[in-house]
Amino acid sequence: QVQLVESGGGLVQAGGSLRLSCAASGSIFSMTVMGWYRQAPGKQRELVAAITGGGRTTYADSVKGRFTISRDNAKNTVYLQMNSPKPEDTAVYYCNVKFPGTNMDYWGKGTLVTVSS
């Protein structure tokens, strides 16, 4: 069983910065894919960014150049550095871990990020 705990959410002004963290406990291996998703009110959950164990990253077009995902395999922690956030980035942000080649897929409870204009 894997537990994911997000932290770092809150209120931030547009143009500021915020860093989200997600600490994983349980059986986590460096080959997992860790990612951040978000869900705004009335919208579907969407991928924000993901990173493989080897450090390969994927970003939603809407956050490219502004957000950076990173991970510390020794700490089983993934980060999302949010620079120059916009009001449309307001959402609940969820941490996710996937074990490639299996159906194991775990989610955190989410952390709310509110970007004020």
Backbone as a chain_set.jsonl record, in Angstrom:
{"seq": "QVQLVESGGGLVQAGGSLRLSCAASGSIFSMTVMGWYRQAPGKQRELVAAITGGGRTTYADSVKGRFTISRDNAKNTVYLQMNSPKPEDTAVYYCNVKFPGTNMDYWGKGTLVTVSS", "coords": {"N": [[0.846, -1.185, 0.0], [0.447, 2.248, -0.74], [0.944, 5.473, 0.461], [0.215, 8.855, -0.086], [1.082, 12.146, 0.607], [0.26, 15.398, 0.254], [1.578, 18.742, 0.361], [1.974, 22.3, 0.886], [0.187, 23.831, -0.529], [-2.04, 26.679, -0.954], [-2.818, 30.189, -0.723], [-1.828, 32.32, -3.296], [-0.42, 35.105, -4.958], [-0.997, 36.173, -8.295], [1.701, 35.808, -10.503], [3.502, 35.333, -8.534], [5.133, 32.805, -6.562], [5.091, 29.327, -5.738], [5.582, 26.274, -4.021], [4.809, 22.954, -4.283], [4.756, 19.92, -2.448], [5.056, 16.368, -2.308], [4.991, 13.663, -0.378], [5.79, 10.294, -0.33], [4.899, 7.248, 1.115], [5.421, 3.825, 2.065], [5.715, 1.123, -0.279], [7.682, 2.298, -2.479], [9.364, 2.739, -5.511], [12.215, 3.716, -7.431], [11.628, 3.53, -10.099], [9.064, 4.286, -10.562], [6.428, 6.32, -11.95], [5.844, 9.573, -11.17], [3.518, 12.145, -10.522], [1.713, 15.26, -10.971], [-1.593, 16.263, -10.838], [-4.511, 18.248, -11.557], [-7.632, 19.678, -10.535], [-10.074, 21.826, -11.358], [-12.946, 23.709, -10.225], [-15.895, 22.37, -11.547], [-14.608, 21.267, -13.686], [-12.796, 18.659, -15.451], [-10.401, 16.393, -14.039], [-6.997, 16.982, -14.715], [-3.797, 16.32, -16.216], [-0.934, 17.861, -14.946], [1.881, 17.784, -14.705], [4.461, 15.305, -15.062], [6.906, 12.914, -13.994], [9.448, 10.6, -14.695], [11.256, 7.85, -13.164], [13.806, 8.1, -14.088], [14.009, 10.746, -14.595], [12.776, 11.922, -16.783], [10.536, 14.281, -18.115], [7.145, 15.466, -18.403], [4.85, 17.909, -19.453], [1.821, 19.785, -19.135], [0.616, 21.827, -21.769], [-0.273, 24.286, -20.925], [1.207, 24.976, -18.703], [3.837, 24.89, -19.3], [7.116, 26.138, -19.14], [6.558, 27.641, -16.927], [5.976, 26.061, -14.676], [7.757, 23.588, -12.789], [8.601, 20.258, -12.439], [10.025, 17.993, -10.138], [11.944, 15.398, -8.549], [12.928, 13.563, -5.64], [14.377, 10.733, -5.275], [15.518, 9.367, -3.163], [14.164, 10.32, -1.016], [11.611, 9.694, -1.661], [9.925, 11.649, -2.707], [8.108, 14.083, -4.516], [8.107, 17.147, -6.264], [6.499, 20.252, -7.11], [7.276, 23.076, -8.581], [5.888, 26.133, -8.813], [5.911, 28.79, -10.756], [5.181, 32.168, -11.56], [2.299, 31.886, -11.396], [-1.118, 31.807, -12.585], [-4.472, 33.125, -12.339], [-6.115, 31.188, -13.516], [-4.855, 28.86, -12.859], [-5.82, 28.069, -10.497], [-6.936, 25.518, -8.465], [-7.599, 22.219, -7.134], [-4.825, 20.393, -6.354], [-3.451, 17.301, -7.076], [-1.401, 14.634, -6.069], [0.164, 11.905, -7.707], [1.063, 8.498, -8.189], [2.37, 6.05, -10.282], [2.894, 2.672, -11.147], [4.635, 1.485, -13.653], [3.591, -0.918, -16.077], [1.916, -2.253, -14.445], [-1.294, -2.267, -12.756], [-1.26, -0.57, -10.69], [-1.964, 2.374, -9.095], [-1.905, 5.298, -7.478], [-3.32, 7.872, -5.406], [-3.041, 11.093, -3.857], [-4.748, 13.069, -1.331], [-5.117, 15.611, -2.118], [-4.365, 19.122, -2.496], [-5.284, 22.448, -2.027], [-4.834, 25.067, -4.275], [-4.933, 28.456, -4.634], [-5.009, 31.123, -6.758], [-4.683, 34.472, -6.73], [-5.785, 37.42, -8.422]], "CA": [[0.0, 0.0, 0.0], [1.197, 3.488, -0.866], [0.258, 6.672, 0.925], [0.762, 10.092, -0.625], [0.64, 13.302, 1.384], [0.649, 16.652, -0.383], [1.681, 19.931, 1.202], [2.461, 23.491, 0.2], [-0.869, 24.6, -1.173], [-2.471, 27.885, -0.259], [-3.151, 31.358, -1.529], [-0.659, 32.976, -3.875], [-0.761, 36.147, -5.928], [-0.556, 35.955, -9.669], [3.063, 36.27, -10.708], [4.34, 34.922, -7.416], [5.633, 31.443, -6.683], [4.618, 28.381, -4.732], [6.115, 24.94, -4.255], [4.069, 21.831, -3.718], [5.525, 18.718, -2.16], [4.274, 15.145, -2.101], [5.808, 12.628, 0.233], [5.215, 8.965, -0.494], [5.334, 6.217, 2.056], [5.07, 2.508, 1.568], [6.658, 0.538, -1.229], [7.898, 3.162, -3.636], [10.625, 2.476, -6.16], [12.634, 4.832, -8.277], [11.139, 3.396, -11.457], [7.679, 4.718, -10.683], [6.143, 7.617, -12.553], [5.16, 10.426, -10.204], [2.979, 13.281, -11.239], [0.75, 16.181, -10.388], [-2.812, 16.533, -11.597], [-5.32, 19.257, -10.9], [-9.043, 19.712, -10.898], [-10.729, 23.083, -11.037], [-14.392, 23.527, -10.07], [-16.656, 22.167, -12.766], [-13.775, 20.741, -14.767], [-12.226, 17.333, -15.238], [-9.025, 16.338, -13.567], [-6.062, 16.994, -15.836], [-2.382, 16.188, -15.905], [-0.137, 19.084, -14.935], [3.254, 17.4, -15.007], [4.846, 13.983, -14.584], [8.351, 12.666, -14.088], [9.817, 9.207, -14.535], [12.354, 7.616, -12.237], [15.035, 8.563, -14.723], [14.005, 12.2, -14.697], [12.111, 12.446, -17.977], [9.373, 15.043, -17.678], [6.052, 15.812, -19.308], [4.09, 19.035, -18.928], [0.69, 20.316, -19.876], [1.015, 23.012, -22.516], [-0.657, 25.495, -20.201], [2.145, 25.292, -17.625], [5.223, 24.829, -19.797], [7.875, 27.369, -18.947], [6.21, 28.272, -15.643], [6.027, 25.063, -13.609], [8.832, 22.602, -12.9], [8.444, 19.073, -11.592], [11.282, 17.334, -9.804], [11.753, 14.345, -7.551], [14.056, 13.096, -4.851], [14.082, 9.313, -5.109], [15.955, 8.93, -1.839], [13.133, 10.739, -0.051], [10.283, 9.349, -2.194], [9.198, 12.918, -2.721], [8.019, 14.794, -5.78], [7.846, 18.569, -6.058], [6.027, 21.047, -8.236], [7.578, 24.49, -8.419], [4.938, 26.915, -9.601], [6.335, 30.185, -10.926], [4.252, 33.0, -12.334], [0.97, 31.287, -11.515], [-2.196, 32.643, -13.081], [-5.742, 32.767, -11.698], [-6.656, 29.953, -14.094], [-4.183, 27.712, -12.247], [-6.536, 27.749, -9.269], [-7.479, 24.155, -8.518], [-7.06, 21.254, -6.167], [-3.709, 19.686, -6.974], [-3.329, 15.935, -6.57], [-0.194, 13.862, -6.347], [-0.148, 10.575, -8.242], [2.193, 7.615, -8.489], [2.013, 4.893, -11.093], [3.914, 1.647, -11.315], [4.519, 1.051, -15.041], [3.453, -2.343, -16.296], [0.937, -2.793, -13.49], [-2.461, -1.396, -12.626], [-1.142, 0.145, -9.421], [-2.131, 3.791, -9.379], [-2.295, 5.844, -6.185], [-3.586, 9.305, -5.378], [-3.134, 11.811, -2.603], [-6.064, 13.656, -1.064], [-5.18, 16.9, -2.791], [-4.088, 20.367, -1.787], [-5.903, 23.537, -2.776], [-4.033, 26.225, -4.667], [-5.765, 29.569, -5.086], [-4.191, 32.2, -7.298], [-5.454, 35.717, -6.772], [-5.335, 38.347, -9.484]], "C": [[0.885, 1.24, 0.0], [0.345, 4.629, -0.345], [0.989, 7.896, 0.383], [0.192, 11.268, 0.162], [1.19, 14.565, 0.737], [0.742, 17.762, 0.657], [2.14, 21.099, 0.336], [1.409, 24.309, -0.501], [-1.239, 25.826, -0.358], [-2.823, 28.979, -1.229], [-1.857, 32.026, -2.012], [-1.146, 34.026, -4.863], [-0.27, 35.766, -7.311], [0.83, 36.569, -9.854], [4.024, 35.891, -9.608], [4.929, 33.543, -7.659], [5.143, 30.616, -5.513], [5.252, 27.037, -5.057], [5.27, 23.904, -3.527], [5.017, 20.661, -3.503], [4.578, 17.55, -1.979], [5.22, 14.072, -1.593], [5.081, 11.298, 0.145], [5.766, 8.025, 0.555], [4.857, 4.868, 1.541], [6.107, 2.041, 0.57], [6.744, 1.382, -2.489], [9.267, 2.86, -4.212], [10.935, 3.588, -7.147], [12.105, 4.717, -9.697], [9.697, 3.814, -11.632], [7.598, 6.049, -11.429], [5.354, 8.422, -11.53], [4.68, 11.683, -10.917], [2.045, 14.118, -10.401], [-0.409, 16.363, -11.375], [-3.548, 17.654, -10.874], [-6.756, 19.19, -11.39], [-9.626, 21.024, -10.413], [-12.233, 22.844, -10.916], [-15.091, 23.4, -11.422], [-15.865, 21.607, -13.925], [-13.263, 19.354, -14.424], [-10.805, 17.443, -14.704], [-8.095, 16.239, -14.77], [-4.626, 16.863, -15.351], [-1.726, 17.567, -15.962], [1.291, 18.768, -15.36], [3.525, 16.016, -14.44], [6.338, 13.806, -14.791], [8.614, 11.188, -13.847], [10.955, 9.077, -13.517], [13.683, 8.107, -12.776], [15.083, 10.052, -14.949], [13.37, 12.77, -15.95], [10.793, 13.1, -17.566], [8.378, 15.286, -18.801], [5.258, 16.932, -18.655], [2.861, 19.308, -19.784], [1.146, 21.593, -20.581], [0.771, 24.297, -21.715], [0.332, 25.901, -19.108], [3.598, 25.265, -18.064], [5.9, 26.182, -19.651], [7.59, 28.066, -17.638], [6.344, 27.302, -14.47], [7.171, 24.087, -13.873], [8.577, 21.468, -11.921], [9.819, 18.476, -11.35], [10.986, 16.267, -8.753], [13.061, 14.039, -6.856], [13.761, 11.641, -4.528], [14.478, 8.801, -3.723], [14.909, 9.248, -0.779], [11.732, 10.346, -0.495], [9.381, 10.576, -2.236], [9.239, 13.535, -4.115], [7.592, 16.231, -5.482], [7.242, 19.183, -7.323], [6.311, 22.508, -7.901], [6.7, 25.275, -9.375], [5.411, 28.364, -9.627], [5.349, 30.906, -11.829], [2.883, 32.341, -12.48], [-0.054, 32.321, -11.965], [-3.489, 32.25, -12.371], [-6.331, 31.472, -12.244], [-5.921, 28.706, -13.612], [-4.848, 27.308, -10.931], [-7.225, 26.407, -9.402], [-7.022, 23.383, -7.29], [-6.006, 20.443, -6.914], [-3.517, 18.337, -6.28], [-1.993, 15.316, -6.996], [-0.604, 12.461, -6.793], [1.135, 9.787, -8.423], [1.672, 6.4, -9.234], [3.202, 3.955, -11.162], [3.764, 1.106, -12.735], [4.447, -0.465, -15.173], [2.502, -3.024, -15.334], [-0.288, -1.882, -13.502], [-2.43, -0.639, -11.308], [-1.029, 1.647, -9.672], [-2.672, 4.426, -8.094], [-2.402, 7.352, -6.239], [-3.495, 9.852, -3.959], [-4.516, 12.417, -2.46], [-6.217, 15.025, -1.691], [-4.863, 18.069, -1.881], [-4.588, 21.521, -2.658], [-4.896, 24.654, -3.03], [-4.978, 27.28, -5.219], [-4.848, 30.706, -5.522], [-5.062, 33.444, -7.437], [-4.886, 36.668, -7.829], [-4.951, 39.699, -8.905]], "O": [[1.93, 1.278, 0.65], [-0.836, 4.736, -0.674], [2.218, 7.961, 0.393], [-1.019, 11.374, 0.358], [2.4, 14.781, 0.675], [0.075, 17.726, 1.691], [2.623, 20.92, -0.782], [1.709, 25.383, -1.022], [-0.804, 25.986, 0.783], [-3.091, 28.733, -2.405], [-0.929, 32.26, -1.238], [-2.17, 33.845, -5.521], [0.761, 35.109, -7.458], [1.095, 37.691, -9.424], [5.231, 36.104, -9.731], [5.191, 33.155, -8.797], [4.825, 31.137, -4.445], [5.439, 26.698, -6.225], [5.055, 23.982, -2.318], [5.952, 20.445, -4.273], [3.437, 17.721, -1.55], [6.13, 13.636, -2.298], [3.908, 11.191, 0.501], [6.964, 8.019, 0.839], [3.984, 4.798, 0.676], [7.245, 2.511, 0.575], [5.979, 1.201, -3.436], [10.237, 2.736, -3.463], [10.049, 4.296, -7.627], [12.125, 5.7, -10.437], [9.153, 3.712, -12.732], [8.574, 6.793, -11.521], [4.298, 7.981, -11.076], [5.356, 12.212, -11.799], [1.646, 13.75, -9.296], [-0.213, 16.584, -12.57], [-3.245, 17.968, -9.723], [-7.049, 18.719, -12.489], [-9.667, 21.299, -9.214], [-12.74, 21.861, -11.457], [-14.898, 24.221, -12.318], [-16.389, 21.483, -15.033], [-13.291, 18.929, -13.269], [-10.116, 18.446, -14.894], [-8.369, 15.509, -15.723], [-4.29, 17.242, -14.229], [-1.937, 18.334, -16.902], [1.839, 19.404, -16.261], [2.901, 15.601, -13.463], [6.95, 14.452, -15.641], [8.074, 10.594, -12.913], [11.532, 10.071, -13.076], [14.575, 8.484, -12.016], [16.083, 10.576, -15.44], [13.416, 13.981, -16.165], [10.033, 12.545, -16.773], [8.729, 15.306, -19.981], [5.021, 16.91, -17.447], [2.866, 19.09, -20.996], [1.964, 22.345, -20.052], [1.525, 25.264, -21.824], [0.303, 27.038, -18.637], [4.492, 25.583, -17.279], [5.338, 27.223, -19.991], [8.307, 28.995, -17.267], [6.781, 27.693, -13.387], [7.509, 23.797, -15.021], [8.366, 21.691, -10.729], [10.668, 18.455, -12.241], [9.913, 16.247, -8.151], [14.146, 14.231, -7.404], [12.988, 11.345, -3.617], [13.835, 7.901, -3.182], [14.783, 8.543, 0.222], [10.761, 10.629, 0.207], [8.216, 10.523, -1.843], [10.265, 13.511, -4.796], [6.813, 16.485, -4.563], [7.448, 18.7, -8.436], [5.657, 23.096, -7.039], [6.767, 25.1, -10.592], [5.315, 29.073, -8.625], [4.767, 30.319, -12.741], [2.363, 32.252, -13.592], [0.109, 33.524, -11.763], [-3.585, 31.139, -11.851], [-6.982, 30.733, -11.505], [-6.337, 27.593, -13.934], [-4.468, 26.306, -10.325], [-8.001, 26.182, -10.331], [-6.176, 23.838, -6.52], [-6.275, 19.88, -7.976], [-3.432, 18.257, -5.054], [-1.543, 15.468, -8.131], [-1.595, 11.909, -6.315], [2.174, 10.348, -8.77], [0.662, 5.805, -8.859], [4.355, 4.382, -11.226], [2.842, 0.334, -12.994], [5.148, -1.198, -14.475], [2.305, -4.237, -15.402], [-0.306, -0.855, -14.18], [-3.454, -0.126, -10.859], [-0.125, 2.117, -10.363], [-3.787, 4.115, -7.675], [-1.697, 8.024, -6.992], [-3.826, 9.169, -2.99], [-5.355, 12.297, -3.353], [-7.329, 15.546, -1.786], [-5.065, 18.014, -0.668], [-4.345, 21.56, -3.864], [-4.206, 25.117, -2.122], [-5.731, 27.024, -6.158], [-4.018, 31.185, -4.749], [-6.049, 33.452, -8.173], [-3.682, 36.705, -8.085], [-4.552, 40.597, -9.646]]}, "num_chains": 1, "name": "protein.A"}
